[in-house]
């Protein structure tokens, strides 16, 4: 343990977290399976003499879940501190230090969400952060709305995979609501396209890209084979799936456009639910949001918290509340901490029924007192 991080790690200890350690060299399969092939471009990969792929630890949540749930499916409260290895932003090293926590097990989601954000702020302050600003979102609202609108399964997977990239989500919605059925040449291959649509979009896109590469196609009109494959897949799905009504596309756009303080956002979400006839799952997600907003308000103090319904992150396991913490005095450094809820990840690692999970990581070297 590095002395500069001792005050922050003391925050974890005082909150009842047990320190754990996980290997630096990890099996690649978990990260690709959960976060998709796109994540491969951001991490450092190696192969052993039997051909098995490994990577240098790109984050802690997945390996902590795998390790601790193998010991006790009931979970627990765990903290960590160590280096991660990921293609860094311009001006930032590819090897950086992170500390963080994971809360795994049966618990009240709204209460633990608020507690996780509050603890992340306490941790950042222990490392020298002054006044903070916070961006929050909720992936669960988006997926609940897609369910309520009965969005076709292939399109739901695609939209969920794109969540966090508002421009691409809106572009995809425009295609979905277009009455034209896509390229007519695909209509004779509906059964094949439907079968392919059951796989993740990036996996099918890579298949198409490989086929194009085998055929010697490198670029067309400046587009790479990957970009061509993505367009082909999108048009193929248009031919295989029914389009959605424009009213449904409008409802999704209206959700993504909500950006406000917590109380105002809760009212806007309730209004959208009422307009849609209060579909059960979406209304439940809105109710959870309002409860969490109340819990956050109790802990908010002078911290500015703003909600954006379009906010998400590319790590594929987040499925509920998400947040980023910023230093308003140094906006150019990006987030100094971030995390969220990932209940759906746990089943794949043998968690006890009813288990939930939320956690966060702090980028220590982006904070004044955080150089280990």
C-alpha positions in Angstrom: 0.0 0.0 0.0 1.4 3.4 -1.0 1.5 6.0 1.8 -0.3 8.8 -0.3 -3.3 6.5 -0.7 -3.6 5.6 3.0 -6.3 8.2 3.8 -8.5 7.0 1.0 -8.0 3.3 1.9 -8.9 4.2 5.5 -12.3 5.5 4.2 -12.9 2.0 2.8 -11.8 0.3 6.0 -14.0 2.5 8.1 -17.0 1.8 5.9 -16.5 -2.0 6.5 -14.9 -3.1 3.2 -12.5 -6.0 3.1 -9.3 -5.5 1.0 -8.9 -8.1 -1.8 -6.3 -8.6 -4.5 -6.7 -10.2 -8.0 -4.0 -11.2 -10.5 -2.6 -8.8 -13.0 -2.7 -11.5 -15.8 -6.3 -12.6 -16.4 -8.2 -14.8 -18.9 -9.4 -12.7 -21.9 -12.7 -14.6 -22.3 -14.6 -12.9 -19.5 -13.9 -9.4 -20.8 -14.8 -10.2 -24.4 -17.9 -12.1 -23.4 -19.2 -9.4 -21.2 -18.0 -6.2 -22.8 -17.8 -7.3 -26.4 -15.1 -7.5 -29.0 -14.8 -3.7 -29.2 -13.3 -3.8 -25.7 -10.4 -5.8 -27.1 -9.0 -2.7 -28.8 -8.6 -0.9 -25.5 -6.6 -3.5 -23.6 -3.3 -5.4 -23.8 -3.6 -9.0 -24.9 -1.1 -11.9 -24.9 -1.3 -15.6 -25.8 0.2 -18.5 -23.9 2.0 -21.4 -25.7 -1.3 -23.3 -26.0 -3.1 -20.5 -27.8 -5.2 -19.3 -24.8 -5.7 -15.5 -24.7 -4.9 -13.5 -21.6 -4.9 -9.8 -20.9 -3.3 -7.4 -18.4 -5.9 -6.4 -15.9 -8.0 -3.7 -17.6 -10.4 -3.1 -14.6 -11.3 -4.7 -11.3 -15.0 -5.4 -11.2 -15.1 -8.6 -13.3 -12.1 -10.3 -11.7 -13.3 -9.4 -8.2 -16.7 -10.8 -8.9 -15.2 -14.0 -10.3 -12.8 -14.5 -7.4 -15.0 -13.6 -4.5 -18.2 -15.3 -5.7 -16.3 -18.5 -6.2 -15.4 -18.3 -2.5 -18.9 -17.2 -1.2 -21.9 -16.9 -3.5 -23.5 -14.5 -0.9 -20.9 -11.9 -1.8 -19.7 -9.2 0.6 -18.2 -5.7 0.7 -14.8 -5.6 -1.0 -12.1 -2.9 -1.7 -9.1 -3.0 -4.0 -6.0 -1.0 -4.9 -3.7 -1.6 -7.8 -2.7 -0.9 -11.4 -4.9 -1.3 -14.4 -3.6 -1.5 -18.0 -5.7 0.1 -20.7 -5.0 2.3 -23.8 -4.9 5.7 -22.1 -6.3 9.0 -23.2 -4.0 11.4 -24.9 -1.4 12.6 -22.4 -2.2 9.8 -19.9 -0.2 6.6 -19.3 -1.5 3.2 -20.3 -0.7 1.9 -16.8 -2.6 3.8 -14.1 -3.6 3.2 -10.4 -7.1 2.6 -9.4 -8.8 2.1 -6.0 -12.4 1.2 -5.5 -15.1 -0.9 -3.9 -17.7 -3.5 -4.9 -20.9 -4.2 -2.9 -22.2 -7.6 -3.8 -25.2 -9.4 -2.2 -28.8 -8.8 -1.2 -29.5 -5.2 -0.5 -31.7 -2.2 -1.0 -30.7 -0.9 -4.5 -31.7 2.8 -4.0 -29.9 3.0 -0.6 -26.7 1.3 -1.8 -26.6 3.4 -5.0 -26.7 6.6 -2.9 -24.2 5.2 -0.5 -21.8 4.3 -3.3 -21.8 7.8 -4.7 -21.4 9.3 -1.3 -18.5 7.0 -0.5 -16.8 7.8 -3.8 -17.0 11.6 -3.0 -15.5 10.9 0.5 -12.7 9.0 -1.1 -11.9 11.7 -3.6 -12.0 14.3 -0.9 -9.5 12.2 1.1 -7.2 12.5 -1.9 -7.5 16.3 -2.2 -10.6 16.9 -4.3 -12.4 20.2 -3.4 -15.9 20.8 -4.6 -17.2 18.2 -7.0 -19.8 17.9 -9.7 -21.5 14.6 -10.5 -23.2 13.3 -13.7 -25.7 10.4 -13.1 -27.7 8.2 -15.4 -29.8 5.1 -15.3 -29.4 2.3 -17.9 -32.4 0.6 -16.4 -34.7 3.3 -17.5 -33.6 2.8 -21.1 -34.0 -1.0 -21.2 -37.3 -0.8 -19.3 -38.7 1.6 -21.9 -37.5 -0.7 -24.7 -39.4 -3.6 -23.0 -42.5 -1.5 -22.5 -42.5 -0.6 -26.2 -41.9 -4.2 -27.3 -38.9 -3.3 -29.4 -37.9 -6.3 -31.5 -35.2 -8.4 -29.8 -32.4 -7.8 -32.3 -33.0 -4.0 -32.2 -33.1 -4.0 -28.5 -29.7 -5.7 -28.3 -28.3 -3.2 -30.8 -29.7 -0.2 -29.0 -28.6 -1.5 -25.6 -25.0 -2.1 -27.0 -25.0 1.5 -28.4 -26.3 3.1 -25.2 -23.9 5.8 -24.0 -23.3 6.9 -27.6 -26.4 9.2 -28.1 -25.6 10.1 -31.7 -25.5 6.5 -32.8 -28.6 5.6 -30.8 -30.6 8.4 -32.5 -29.3 7.4 -35.9 -30.4 3.8 -35.3 -33.8 4.9 -34.2 -34.2 6.8 -37.4 -33.5 3.6 -39.4 -35.9 1.6 -37.2 -38.8 4.0 -37.7 -38.2 4.2 -41.5 -41.0 2.5 -43.4 -38.6 1.3 -46.0 -37.6 -2.4 -45.3 -33.9 -2.1 -46.0 -32.1 -3.6 -49.0 -34.6 -5.8 -50.9 -31.8 -8.2 -51.7 -31.9 -9.4 -48.1 -35.5 -10.4 -48.1 -34.7 -13.9 -49.6 -32.4 -14.6 -46.7 -34.7 -13.7 -43.8 -34.2 -17.0 -42.0 -30.4 -16.6 -42.0 -30.5 -13.0 -41.0 -33.0 -13.8 -38.2 -30.6 -16.5 -36.9 -27.6 -14.1 -37.1 -29.6 -11.4 -35.2 -29.5 -13.6 -32.1 -25.8 -13.0 -31.8 -24.2 -9.8 -30.6 -24.1 -7.2 -33.3 -20.3 -6.7 -33.0 -19.8 -10.5 -33.4 -21.9 -10.7 -36.6 -20.3 -7.5 -37.9 -16.8 -9.0 -37.4 -18.0 -12.1 -39.4 -19.1 -9.8 -42.3 -15.8 -7.9 -42.1 -13.8 -11.1 -42.3 -15.8 -12.2 -45.3 -15.1 -8.9 -47.0 -11.4 -9.2 -46.2 -11.3 -12.7 -47.6 -12.8 -11.3 -50.8 -10.0 -8.7 -50.9 -12.3 -5.8 -50.0 -10.3 -3.4 -47.8 -12.2 -0.1 -48.1 -15.1 1.3 -50.2 -15.5 5.0 -50.5 -13.2 5.5 -47.5 -15.0 3.1 -45.2 -13.2 0.2 -43.6 -14.4 -3.3 -43.8 -15.7 -3.0 -40.2 -17.7 0.1 -41.1 -19.1 -1.6 -44.2 -20.0 -4.7 -42.2 -21.8 -2.6 -39.6 -23.9 -0.9 -42.3 -24.7 -4.3 -44.0 -25.8 -5.8 -40.7 -28.0 -2.8 -39.9 -29.7 -3.1 -43.3 -30.0 -6.8 -43.0 -31.8 -6.5 -39.7 -34.1 -3.9 -41.2 -35.1 -6.5 -43.7 -35.6 -9.2 -41.1 -37.4 -7.3 -38.4 -40.6 -5.2 -38.3 -40.0 -1.5 -38.1 -41.3 0.3 -34.9 -44.0 3.0 -34.9 -42.7 6.5 -35.1 -44.6 7.2 -31.8 -42.3 4.6 -30.1 -39.2 6.1 -31.6 -40.3 9.5 -30.4 -40.8 8.1 -26.8 -37.2 6.8 -26.8 -35.9 10.1 -28.1 -37.9 12.0 -25.5 -36.4 9.8 -22.7 -32.8 10.4 -24.0 -33.5 14.2 -24.1 -34.1 14.4 -20.4 -31.3 16.2 -18.7 -31.9 18.1 -15.4 -31.4 18.1 -11.7 -32.7 15.1 -9.9 -36.1 16.4 -8.8 -36.9 17.9 -12.2 -35.8 14.7 -14.0 -38.0 12.6 -11.7 -41.0 14.7 -12.7 -40.2 14.5 -16.4 -39.8 10.7 -16.2 -43.1 10.4 -14.4 -44.7 12.5 -17.2 -43.3 10.2 -19.9 -44.6 7.1 -18.1 -48.1 8.7 -17.8 -48.1 9.6 -21.5 -47.3 5.9 -22.3 -50.1 4.6 -20.0 -47.8 3.7 -17.2 -46.4 0.4 -18.5 -45.5 -1.7 -15.5 -41.8 -2.2 -15.9 -41.0 1.4 -17.0 -43.2 2.8 -14.2 -41.3 0.6 -11.7 -38.0 1.9 -13.0 -39.2 5.5 -12.7 -40.4 4.8 -9.1 -36.9 3.4 -8.3 -35.3 6.5 -9.8 -37.5 8.8 -7.6 -36.6 6.8 -4.5 -32.9 7.0 -5.3 -33.1 10.7 -6.1 -34.5 11.2 -2.6 -31.7 9.2 -1.1 -29.1 11.2 -3.1 -30.7 14.5 -2.1 -30.3 13.5 1.6 -26.5 13.1 1.0 -26.0 15.8 -1.6 -24.8 18.7 0.5 -23.2 21.3 -1.8 -22.4 18.8 -4.5 -24.0 19.6 -7.9 -25.7 16.4 -9.2 -27.1 16.4 -12.7 -29.0 13.6 -14.4 -28.8 12.7 -18.1 -30.9 9.9 -19.5 -28.5 9.5 -22.4 -25.5 9.0 -20.0 -23.9 5.5 -20.0 -20.5 3.9 -20.4 -19.1 1.3 -22.8 -18.3 -1.4 -20.2 -21.1 -3.8 -21.0 -22.1 -4.9 -17.6 -23.7 -1.8 -16.2 -27.5 -2.2 -16.2 -28.8 0.4 -13.7 -27.6 3.5 -11.9 -24.3 5.0 -13.3 -22.3 8.0 -12.2 -19.1 10.0 -12.8 -17.4 12.5 -10.5 -15.6 15.5 -11.8 -13.3 18.2 -10.5 -14.9 21.4 -11.8 -11.6 23.2 -11.3 -9.9 20.9 -13.8 -12.6 19.7 -16.3 -9.9 18.8 -18.9 -8.8 15.7 -16.9 -12.2 14.0 -17.2 -13.8 11.9 -14.5 -11.9 11.4 -11.3 -14.2 8.6 -10.2 -17.1 6.6 -11.7 -19.2 3.5 -11.1 -22.7 2.1 -11.0 -24.9 -0.9 -10.7 -24.3 -4.2 -12.5 -26.8 -6.7 -11.1 -27.0 -8.8 -14.3 -23.3 -9.6 -14.2 -23.5 -11.7 -11.1 -25.5 -14.7 -12.3 -22.6 -15.7 -14.7 -20.3 -16.0 -11.7 -22.6 -18.1 -9.5 -24.0 -15.5 -7.1 -26.8 -16.4 -4.7 -30.3 -15.8 -6.0 -31.4 -12.2 -5.4 -27.9 -10.8 -5.3 -27.3 -7.3 -6.5 -24.1 -5.3 -7.0 -22.9 -1.7 -7.2 -19.4 -0.3 -7.1 -17.0 2.5 -8.2 -13.4 3.1 -9.1 -11.3 6.2 -8.4 -8.6 7.3 -10.9 -6.1 8.3 -8.1 -3.5 9.9 -10.3 -6.1 12.5 -11.5 -6.4 13.8 -7.9 -4.0 16.1 -6.1 -3.0 13.6 -3.5 -3.4 10.4 -5.4 0.0 9.5 -6.8 0.9 6.1 -5.2 
